[in-house]
Amino acid sequence: MARSTEALLGRLLDGIEHELPHAVELRHRLHSDPELAHDESRTAALIAQQLPVPARAAAGTGLLALVGAAAAPAVAVRAELDGLPLQERTGASFSAAGGIMHACGHDVHMAALVALARAAHALGDGLPAPLLAVFQPSEEAYPSGAEQLAGAELAAVRPAAMVAAHVHPELPWGSVAIDPGPVNASCDAVEITVAGAQSHGAYPHRGRDPILALAQIVVALHAQVGRRIDPLHPATLTIGVLEAGAAENVIPERARALGALRAHRPEDRLLLRKLVEEVAAGVATAHGCSATVQLVPGEPALENDPAIASRARELLASAGLKPAEVWRSCGSDDFAFFGELAPIAMAFVGLDGADGFASRPLHHPELLPPDGAVGAVARVQAVLYLAAARSLTTFGSAQESA
């Protein structure tokens, strides 16, 4: 590993350490005033005030801020702006009110990226590549802020690489999961509507029961996922909503289900879509009904660039962190859309066991990452930034021989 890389990381980490008191205070302010997707105007304004360089608006409420010379290819680092429609129950002195909450660590990610941007700016011309701080709107809802950015502003900028860090309560404190290949699944939303024939519940033979048909479709879908997808390939199907009828003694005309399809492999993603259509149509027909399927494509699988992931793992020890066990999940993140523009990598920063942290899952009303997570995420963002910069020809050829 080049000494220049380690030395530069040390300077960045010193700068981050200097920025942490300000960053923790910023985290509290962000946490206490969360905003929902596509409505993050106050959040963006506060972030813009704290950045060391001017930021320009992107994808509505999003922000792009370039630290370093604009002529060279940039490495983009992403943080998310939006909160969730949850009533907070953490009891923190900086808790949010009003039924909106940062329950996925976005407040931590934003404060950390501001700290990194300020530390990078303090290095002046010493950066190996420009750092593009991307504060993305609407990670938690559609339309996806990442998809909007990837198709517009960032497509014009064309960053050489894009990285992100995300807290995770199931990984040990002090550890970081950064593995090559698929680490999150694709996610598509599906709506199944079964049309039957209404009748009185006392005379079921005079109608065609869409509820019974839909119930069988749900059971058949879960069975078929286990029989049509290789069991060694991560893939899940979830039916989260069932709707039908208005009276207990009436067979309704229609029944509806909403679900989500997730897979790590593109071919399995396509197979899941086809499976839903085939099963819904076949089972509905067997019950004398008909079925229609509407699919809303979501984010693709998130695939970490092997070179960036490998280099980042090499640098973790210099940042006082250690690699976690291999971590992959069927969670999804619209950060994956940026993979259409450039090599990407996302790291997961462990929270389990941190002082004062009560273990709760992501999106839980009692989830509260400790203030120490701001520094941990900022250090990981710095590691990822340098790992991606090392992957650039301009930096690799000039610095690795230094």
N, C-alpha and C positions, 0 to 999 in steps of 0.2 A: 504494500500500500504506500502511496507517495506521501512523504512527510509533509509536502505542501498542503495536501488535503487535510491531514490531521491538524496542522497548524491553523489553517483557515477555520476549521470547525471549532477549534479552541477559542479563536477570536469571536466567532459568532456566538458561542455559548457564553462567553464573558459578557457580551453585549446583551444577550437575553437575560442573564442574571441581573444586570443593571436595570433592565426594563420591568422586571417582575412586579415590584410593588405597584407601579402604574397599571400593569396588565391585570393584576388581581382586582384592583379598584374598578377597572373598566369591565371586568367580568361581572362584578356585582351590579353595576349599572345596567348592563345588557340583560342580566337574568331578571332584574326587577321590572323590566319593561319590554316583554317579548311581544312579537307581532306575528300574525299568521302569514302564510305563503302569499306572495304577490302584494303584500301590504306592509312591507318592512321599511317604510319611509323614515321613521324615527331612528330605527336601528342603523340604517345606512348613513344617515346624517351624523350620528354619533361616531361611527367608525371613521367617516371621512375627516372629522375634526381631529382624530387622534393619529392619522397617518402622517408620515414625514414628507410625503410628496403629494401633489394633487391627484385626486381620483376622478375618473369619469364614469358617468352612469352607463349601465349596460343591462340589457334584458329587463327593462323597467326599473326595479329598485336595486339591482345589482351594482357592484363597483369593481373597476379595474384600476390598479395602481402599479405603475412600473418603477421599480427601484433599480437604478443602473442605466448604462448607456443603451439607448433605444436601437442602435444599429445592429447589435449582436442578437442571436437567437436567445429567447428568454425561457426560463424554467418557471412554469406557473404553479403556484401553491394555492389550493382552494380551502375556503371555509364557508359554512352555510349560515344564512341570515335568519331563517324562519323558526318559529316555535310551533307548538302543537296545541290543539283545542282540548286542554286538560286543566282541571282545577288543582293547583299545586297543594301538596300536603307535606312538604319537607319541614316546615317550621323554621326555616332559616330567616335570619334578620333581614335578608334581601330578597325574600320570597316575592313572587309575582301574585297579583290579584286580578280578578276579572275573567278567569276561565281560560287563560292562555299561559303556556309554560314552556320553558326550555327544558324538555325532558329527554333530550337525546344528545346533550353535550355541545350543542351549537354555540352557546355562549362561551364555553371554554375554547372551542376551536377558533372563534373570531378573536378573542382576546390574545390567544397565543400567536395568531398570524400577525396581529398588529405589533406585538413584541418582536417577532422575527423581522418584520419589515423595518422597524425602527433600528434594530441592531444591524441589519444589512446596510441600511442607509449610512450608518455611522462609519462603515468600512470604506466608503467612498469608492475609489477605483479598484479596490482590492477584490471585488467580486469576480468569480470565474465566469459567470453568466448573469445577465439581468434577471431579477426576481420579479415576476408578475404576480402580485397579490390579487387573488380573485375571490371576491365576496359574493357568493352565489345566492340568488333568491330561490324560493320554492323548491327545496329538496324534499319536503314532506308531502307535496301535493302536485297534481297535474293542473295545467301544463308544467312540465318539468323545467326548472330554471337552467339546469345543465344542458338539456337538449336545446333550449332557446339560445344559450350562449354558444354552444358548439356549432349551431347553424348560422350564426350571425357574427357578433363582434370577435369572438375568438377564432373563427374561421378566417377572418381577415388578418388577425395578428399572427396566427400560426405559431404557437409556442413549440419549442423543440421537445418539450416533455411536460407532463402535468402530474402533480403528486398531491396527496392529502393524508391527514392523520385523523383518526376517529377514536374516541374513548370507547372502552368496552368493559362492562362490569364482570364479565366471566373470565377475564384474563388476569393473572397475578400482577399486583402493583410492582413497578420496576421492570416489567417485561413488555416486549413489543412483538406482535405478530406481523411479519412482513415476508410473505412467501410468494414464489413465482407461480404464474398460471392463474386459473380461476379461483377467486377467494370469496366472491358473492355470486348469487344466482341472477339470471334474468327474471323478470316478473311481468306477466301479462294478466290483465283483468278480463274476465269472461262473464257474460250474462246468458243464461239459458232460460228460454221461455217455452213452456209446454202449453199447447192449446188443446182443450178437450171439449166436452159438451155438458152444459150445466143441467143439473137435475136435483130433485128432492133426495135427501139422504135415505129416505125410506124406499126409494125406487132407483137404486144405483144402476140397474140394468138399462134404464132409459137414458142414461148419460154416459159420458166417457170421463173418467176421473183423472184430471191432470196432476193432482197431488200425489196419488199413488204412483203414477208414472214418473213424476219428478223424484220421489223418494227412491224408487228403484234406480233411476239414473245416477243419483248421488252415490248409492252403494256400489253400483257397477263401475263408476269412474274410479273410486278408491281402489277397488279390486284390480282394475285394468292397469293402473299406474304400476302396480307391483308385478304385473305380468308382461307388460309391453316395453318397459324401460329396464335396461341393464341394472341390476341391483347395486353394482359398483359405481354407477353414475348418480350423483346427487340430483334428485328431482322430487318435487312435491306438488300436490294439488290440494287446495283448501276451499271448501264451500263455507262461506262465512255468513251468508244471508239466505233465508228461505221465506218467501212471501206467497200467500194464497188465501182466498176466502175471506168472508166477513161474518159467517154464522156457522154454528157447530153442526147444523142439520141440513146444510146445502152443499152439494158438490159444485165448486165454482167452475167457471169457464176457463180460467187460466191459472197457472202457477209459475213462479219465477225464482231462480237461484242466481246468486252472485258469488263468484269465486276468483281465485288467483292461481296461476300456473307458474312454477319456478323450476329452473334447470340450470346446470352449469355449462352444458354443451349445446351449441347451436342446433345440432341435429335432434337432440332430445327436446329442445324447445319446440321445434316444428312438429315432432311426433306427438307431444302433449296437445297441441292445438288440433291436430287431425283426430286424435283419440276422442276429444270432447265432442267434436262434430259427429263422429261415427256412432259413439255410444248413445248420445242424446237422440239422434235420429232413429236408431235401431230400437231402443227400448221404448221410446214414445210410440212408434208404429205398432209394437207388440201389444200396447195397451189401447190401441184404437185412437191414439192422439197424434199430434205432430209437434215437432220441436224446432225452434230456431236458435241459433247461437250467434251472439255478437261478441267479437273479441276486440279489445283495445290494447294494442301493443304498448308495452312499457319499456323499461330500460333493459339493455342487453346484459349478459353476464359481465362481471368486473374481472378482467384478466390483468394481473400484475406483470409488467415487463420483467423478464428474468434478469437482465443486466442491472436494472435499477434496484430490484429486490436484493440481489446478491451483494451489490456495493453497499446498500444501506445496512444490511446485516453486519458487514465488516466494520462499519463505523459506529455501531451501537455502543460498544464497550467504551469508546472514547467519549461518549455522551453520558456515561454512567448508567447505561441500560443494558439489558440482556435479551437475546431472542427468546420468544415464547415457543412452546411446542407448536407444531404446524396447526394453523387455524384456518378453517374454511367453513362457510355456513351457507344456508339457503336464504339468508337475508339478502336484501338488494339495496343498491344505492345508485342514484342517477349519475353519480360521478363516472359511471361506466360509459356514458355517452361521449365523454372526452376522448375515449379510446379511438374514436373515428378520426380524430385530429392528430394525435401524437401518442408516443408511448406513455403509459400511465402506471402509477403504483399507489396503492393505499395501504397504510399501516394501521394496526389496531393497538391502541395504547391501554394497557391493563390498569384496572382500578381496584380489583379485589385485594383486600388486605391493607389498603391505604388508611392512614390514621384518620379516624372520624368518619370513615365511609361506611354507610349502611348498605349492604348489598341489595340492590333492586335491579330488575331488568330495564333495558332501554324502553322508553315511552311509558314509564311508570310514574304516577304522580308523586312518589316519594323518592325518586332518583335525584341525588344531589352529589355530583363529583366534587371532591375536595378542592380547595383552592390550589393545592399542590399540583393538581392535574394541569393547570395552565402552563406551568413550567415544563412538565413532562411532555405535553403536546408540542410546545414550542421547540423543545430540543429535538423531538422526532421530526417535526417539520424541517428543521435545519439539516438533520441527517438526510432526509429524503431530497431536499433541494440540492445538497452537495453530491449525493449519489447520482441524481439525474444530470447534474452539471458535468460530472465525470464521464457520463455516457456521451456527451457531445464531442465531436471530433476536435473542435477548436480548443476545448479545455483539456481533453485527454492527451492530445499530441503536445500541447505546450507545457502542461503542468506535470504530467506523470513522469517526465524525464528530469524534472527539476530536483 
